[in-house]
């Protein structure tokens, strides 16, 4: 399966806690890159070469560079103004779409790119409770979040399964992002056969854990919206996990038809599975990924309409799905980037 790797572009998420798309575009232009504007199709992303870059056609704060572009030493990266993050990995926070002021749980949070994306969507207003079991990864994550200018977060070295949904601390948690351990079969190294595919026993164990952790997450009393995602292409870890948990809690939660403009949908494992999103190098020019959006039934009727509107409005709003984002603040920051 060797073709995919070179086809996946270098994606750069603009960190709106520190800057805005226009300023980052100007910065790269001054570094000798030529900006081709907003992409109209995936084909335009495929043909990028040299020092050219585009604004992504699906996600509002995502810039797209040719595959071999290395920006690890770039000032904007080292100062936290941009985050190097695969496009598919930007979908979970974008689709969770918490409003500023919300209380959010990032259940399996390290290394922290999705957490920093959530903070940007929240505009640092509200609270993020981030959990991970690995001490080293949490330390790295803390550094990443500080560099990105994230302020409203609490990191805990804790297995999310041991977090008590009844704890008053989490009584206002309305949004959960759940990206649990998975086989990683969508990662490019695995797709290229550099690493062996997961065995049946490993997949079974992972799927059992994923069902358990998804079911646990749906037990938080104020929860309105949850995004479940993996970087796996295996049905057992994706559609089948969602199906099993919905059968268990189907009267309380439902699957949302997320981001209709996204070209690649869930496999038909059960009725409604096409509401889920999939990603892979061939179809979406990203790493392999899966995303499902679940919402509490019958409550918060404003929630379902919020995302389709945001997704439809994306083309008009260069700087994101939050057009009301504090213009004064942005202007002040502009001085700093230049």
C-alpha positions as CSV (number, residue, x, y, z in Angstrom):
1,X,0.0,0.0,0.0
2,X,2.9,2.4,-0.6
3,X,1.2,5.2,-2.6
4,X,-0.6,6.9,0.3
5,X,2.3,8.4,2.2
6,X,3.5,11.1,-0.2
7,X,-0.1,12.1,-1.0
8,X,-0.9,13.3,2.5
9,X,-0.2,17.0,2.7
10,X,1.3,18.8,5.7
11,X,-1.6,20.3,7.6
12,X,-1.1,23.4,9.9
13,X,-3.8,24.4,12.3
14,X,-3.8,28.1,13.1
15,X,-3.9,28.6,16.9
16,X,-6.6,31.2,17.3
17,X,-5.7,31.7,21.0
18,X,-2.6,33.5,19.7
19,X,-3.3,34.7,16.2
20,X,-5.6,34.5,13.2
21,X,-5.5,32.9,9.7
22,X,-4.8,36.2,7.9
23,X,-1.7,37.0,10.0
24,X,-0.3,33.5,9.6
25,X,-0.8,33.7,5.8
26,X,1.0,37.1,5.8
27,X,3.8,35.6,7.8
28,X,4.3,32.7,5.4
29,X,4.2,35.0,2.4
30,X,7.0,37.1,3.9
31,X,8.9,33.8,4.2
32,X,8.7,33.3,0.5
33,X,5.6,31.0,0.3
34,X,2.9,31.8,-2.2
35,X,-0.7,31.6,-1.0
36,X,-3.2,30.1,-3.4
37,X,-6.3,31.0,-1.3
38,X,-9.0,28.6,-0.3
39,X,-9.0,25.2,-2.0
40,X,-12.1,24.4,-4.0
41,X,-11.5,20.6,-4.2
42,X,-9.3,17.8,-2.8
43,X,-7.6,17.6,-6.2
44,X,-6.1,21.1,-5.5
45,X,-4.5,19.6,-2.3
46,X,-3.1,16.7,-4.2
47,X,-1.2,18.9,-6.7
48,X,0.5,21.2,-4.1
49,X,4.2,21.5,-4.6
50,X,7.2,23.7,-3.8
51,X,6.5,26.7,-1.5
52,X,2.8,26.9,-2.2
53,X,0.0,26.6,0.4
54,X,-3.8,26.8,0.6
55,X,-6.6,27.2,3.1
56,X,-8.4,23.9,3.6
57,X,-11.8,23.4,1.9
58,X,-13.4,21.8,5.0
59,X,-11.9,23.2,8.1
60,X,-11.8,26.9,8.7
61,X,-8.4,27.4,10.5
62,X,-6.4,24.8,8.6
63,X,-3.6,25.6,6.1
64,X,-2.3,23.0,3.7
65,X,1.3,22.7,2.5
66,X,3.0,20.1,0.3
67,X,3.7,16.8,2.0
68,X,7.4,17.2,2.6
69,X,7.2,20.6,4.2
70,X,9.0,20.7,7.5
71,X,7.9,23.5,9.9
72,X,9.3,22.1,13.2
73,X,11.9,24.9,13.4
74,X,9.5,27.6,12.1
75,X,9.1,30.5,14.6
76,X,5.3,30.2,14.4
77,X,5.5,26.6,15.5
78,X,8.0,27.0,18.3
79,X,6.0,30.0,19.7
80,X,2.7,28.0,19.6
81,X,1.0,30.2,17.0
82,X,0.5,27.2,14.7
83,X,0.0,23.5,15.6
84,X,1.2,20.7,13.3
85,X,-1.8,18.4,13.3
86,X,-3.3,16.0,10.7
87,X,-6.6,17.2,9.2
88,X,-8.5,14.2,10.4
89,X,-7.3,14.7,13.9
90,X,-8.8,18.2,13.8
91,X,-12.3,16.8,13.2
92,X,-13.1,15.7,16.8
93,X,-12.9,19.1,18.5
94,X,-14.4,20.9,15.4
95,X,-17.4,18.6,15.5
96,X,-17.8,18.7,19.3
97,X,-18.0,22.5,18.8
98,X,-18.4,23.5,22.5
99,X,-19.5,27.1,23.0
100,X,-17.2,29.4,24.9
101,X,-17.9,29.0,28.7
102,X,-18.7,25.2,28.4
103,X,-17.2,22.6,30.7
104,X,-15.6,19.9,28.6
105,X,-13.8,16.6,29.3
106,X,-11.0,15.4,27.1
107,X,-11.0,11.8,28.3
108,X,-7.8,10.3,26.8
109,X,-6.0,13.6,26.2
110,X,-2.3,13.2,25.6
111,X,-0.4,14.4,23.6
112,X,-2.7,17.4,23.7
113,X,-3.3,18.7,20.1
114,X,-7.1,18.1,20.4
115,X,-7.1,19.7,23.9
116,X,-5.5,22.8,22.5
117,X,-8.0,22.8,19.7
118,X,-10.9,22.6,22.2
119,X,-9.4,25.5,24.2
120,X,-9.2,27.6,21.0
121,X,-12.9,26.8,20.2
122,X,-13.7,27.8,23.9
123,X,-11.6,30.9,23.5
124,X,-10.1,29.9,26.9
125,X,-13.5,30.5,28.5
126,X,-15.0,27.6,30.5
127,X,-13.1,24.6,31.7
128,X,-11.4,21.6,30.2
129,X,-10.8,18.5,32.4
130,X,-8.1,16.4,30.6
131,X,-7.2,12.9,31.7
132,X,-4.4,10.5,30.7
133,X,-2.7,7.6,32.5
134,X,0.8,8.2,31.2
135,X,2.9,10.6,33.3
136,X,5.5,11.3,30.6
137,X,2.8,12.1,28.0
138,X,1.1,14.4,30.5
139,X,4.3,16.3,31.1
140,X,4.8,16.7,27.3
141,X,1.2,17.8,27.0
142,X,1.5,20.4,29.7
143,X,4.4,21.9,27.8
144,X,2.4,21.9,24.6
145,X,-0.7,23.5,26.2
146,X,1.4,26.2,27.9
147,X,3.1,27.0,24.6
148,X,-0.3,27.2,22.9
149,X,-1.5,29.7,25.4
150,X,-4.2,27.4,26.9
151,X,-5.2,28.6,30.4
152,X,-8.5,27.0,31.4
153,X,-7.5,23.4,31.8
154,X,-7.0,20.8,34.6
155,X,-4.7,17.9,33.8
156,X,-5.1,14.7,35.8
157,X,-3.0,11.6,35.7
158,X,-6.0,9.3,36.0
159,X,-7.7,6.5,34.1
160,X,-10.9,8.0,32.7
161,X,-12.8,4.8,33.7
162,X,-12.1,5.7,37.4
163,X,-13.5,9.2,37.1
164,X,-16.8,9.4,38.9
165,X,-19.6,10.9,36.7
166,X,-21.4,11.8,40.0
167,X,-18.6,14.0,41.3
168,X,-20.0,17.5,41.7
169,X,-16.8,18.8,40.1
170,X,-18.1,17.5,36.7
171,X,-21.8,18.4,37.2
172,X,-21.6,21.1,34.5
173,X,-19.7,18.9,31.9
174,X,-21.9,19.2,28.8
175,X,-19.3,18.0,26.2
176,X,-16.9,15.1,26.1
177,X,-14.2,14.3,23.5
178,X,-13.3,10.6,23.7
179,X,-10.4,9.4,21.6
180,X,-9.4,6.2,23.4
181,X,-6.5,3.8,22.9
182,X,-6.9,2.0,19.6
183,X,-5.0,-0.2,17.2
184,X,-3.7,2.8,15.3
185,X,-4.4,1.0,12.1
186,X,-5.1,4.3,10.3
187,X,-1.7,5.7,11.1
188,X,0.5,6.1,8.0
189,X,3.3,3.8,9.3
190,X,0.7,1.0,9.7
191,X,-0.9,1.6,6.4
192,X,2.5,1.4,4.7
193,X,3.1,-2.0,6.4
194,X,6.0,-0.6,8.4
195,X,4.3,-2.0,11.5
196,X,2.3,-5.3,11.5
197,X,-1.6,-5.1,11.6
198,X,-3.2,-5.8,15.0
199,X,-4.1,-9.5,15.7
200,X,-7.7,-10.6,16.4
201,X,-7.1,-11.0,20.1
202,X,-5.7,-7.4,20.4
203,X,-8.6,-6.0,18.4
204,X,-11.1,-7.8,20.6
205,X,-9.5,-6.5,23.8
206,X,-9.4,-2.9,22.4
207,X,-13.0,-3.0,21.3
208,X,-14.1,-4.2,24.7
209,X,-12.2,-1.4,26.4
210,X,-13.6,1.2,23.9
211,X,-17.2,0.0,24.5
212,X,-16.7,0.3,28.2
213,X,-15.1,3.7,28.1
214,X,-17.8,5.1,25.7
215,X,-20.6,3.7,27.9
216,X,-18.8,5.3,30.9
217,X,-18.6,8.7,29.2
218,X,-22.3,8.7,28.5
219,X,-23.0,8.4,32.2
220,X,-22.1,12.1,33.0
221,X,-25.4,13.7,34.1
222,X,-25.2,17.0,32.3
223,X,-23.7,15.6,29.1
224,X,-25.3,16.9,25.9
225,X,-22.8,16.1,23.1
226,X,-20.0,13.6,22.8
227,X,-17.5,12.9,20.0
228,X,-16.0,9.4,19.8
229,X,-12.9,9.1,17.5
230,X,-10.1,6.6,16.7
231,X,-7.2,6.6,14.4
232,X,-8.3,3.1,13.4
233,X,-9.8,1.7,10.2
234,X,-11.2,-1.4,11.9
235,X,-15.0,-1.8,12.1
236,X,-14.7,-3.5,15.4
237,X,-13.2,-0.4,17.0
238,X,-15.5,2.1,15.2
239,X,-19.0,1.5,13.9
240,X,-19.4,-1.7,16.0
241,X,-18.4,0.1,19.2
242,X,-20.9,2.9,18.5
243,X,-23.6,0.4,17.6
244,X,-23.2,-1.7,20.8
245,X,-23.2,1.3,23.1
246,X,-26.2,2.9,21.3
247,X,-28.1,-0.4,21.7
248,X,-27.4,-0.1,25.4
249,X,-28.2,3.6,25.7
250,X,-30.2,4.2,22.6
251,X,-33.2,5.8,24.4
252,X,-30.9,8.5,25.9
253,X,-28.4,9.2,23.1
254,X,-28.6,9.3,19.4
255,X,-26.1,9.5,16.5
256,X,-26.0,12.9,14.8
257,X,-25.5,13.1,11.0
258,X,-22.2,15.0,11.4
259,X,-20.7,17.3,8.8
260,X,-22.7,16.3,5.7
261,X,-20.1,18.0,3.5
262,X,-17.5,15.4,4.5
263,X,-17.0,13.0,1.6
264,X,-16.2,9.7,3.4
265,X,-18.9,8.1,5.6
266,X,-19.1,5.2,8.1
267,X,-19.5,1.7,6.7
268,X,-23.0,0.3,6.7
269,X,-22.6,-1.8,9.8
270,X,-26.0,-0.8,11.2
271,X,-28.8,1.6,10.1
272,X,-27.6,5.2,10.5
273,X,-23.9,4.2,10.5
274,X,-23.4,6.5,7.5
275,X,-23.9,9.4,9.9
276,X,-20.4,8.6,11.1
277,X,-17.3,10.0,9.4
278,X,-14.3,8.1,8.1
279,X,-11.0,9.4,6.7
280,X,-8.2,7.7,4.8
281,X,-5.3,8.7,2.6
282,X,-7.0,7.7,-0.7
283,X,-10.3,9.4,-0.1
284,X,-9.6,12.4,2.2
285,X,-5.8,12.9,1.9
286,X,-5.4,12.4,5.7
287,X,-4.4,9.6,8.0
288,X,-7.0,6.9,8.6
289,X,-9.6,8.1,11.1
290,X,-13.2,7.5,12.4
291,X,-15.5,10.0,14.1
292,X,-19.0,9.6,15.5
293,X,-21.0,12.4,17.1
294,X,-23.6,11.4,19.8
295,X,-26.2,13.7,21.3
296,X,-28.6,13.4,24.2
297,X,-32.1,12.8,22.9
298,X,-34.9,15.2,23.5
299,X,-33.0,17.9,25.3
300,X,-31.2,21.0,24.2
301,X,-32.9,21.3,20.8
302,X,-30.6,24.1,19.8
303,X,-27.6,21.7,19.9
304,X,-28.4,19.7,16.8
305,X,-28.8,22.7,14.6
306,X,-25.6,24.3,15.8
307,X,-23.2,22.2,13.8
308,X,-24.8,22.0,10.4
309,X,-25.1,25.8,10.5
310,X,-21.4,26.2,11.5
311,X,-20.4,23.8,8.7
312,X,-22.5,25.6,6.1
313,X,-21.2,29.0,7.2
314,X,-17.5,27.9,7.1
315,X,-16.9,29.1,3.5
316,X,-18.0,32.6,4.4
317,X,-15.9,32.8,7.6
318,X,-12.2,32.8,6.8
319,X,-11.3,32.7,10.5
320,X,-13.6,29.9,11.8
321,X,-16.9,28.7,12.8
322,X,-17.2,31.4,15.5
323,X,-17.7,34.6,13.6
324,X,-18.4,36.5,16.8
325,X,-14.9,35.8,18.0
326,X,-13.8,38.9,20.0
327,X,-12.5,41.2,17.2
328,X,-10.7,43.6,19.5
329,X,-8.6,40.8,21.0
330,X,-7.6,39.6,17.5
331,X,-6.5,43.0,16.4
332,X,-4.3,43.4,19.5
333,X,-2.7,40.0,18.8
334,X,-2.0,40.9,15.2
335,X,0.6,43.4,16.3
336,X,2.5,40.7,18.1
337,X,2.8,38.2,15.2
338,X,4.1,40.9,12.9
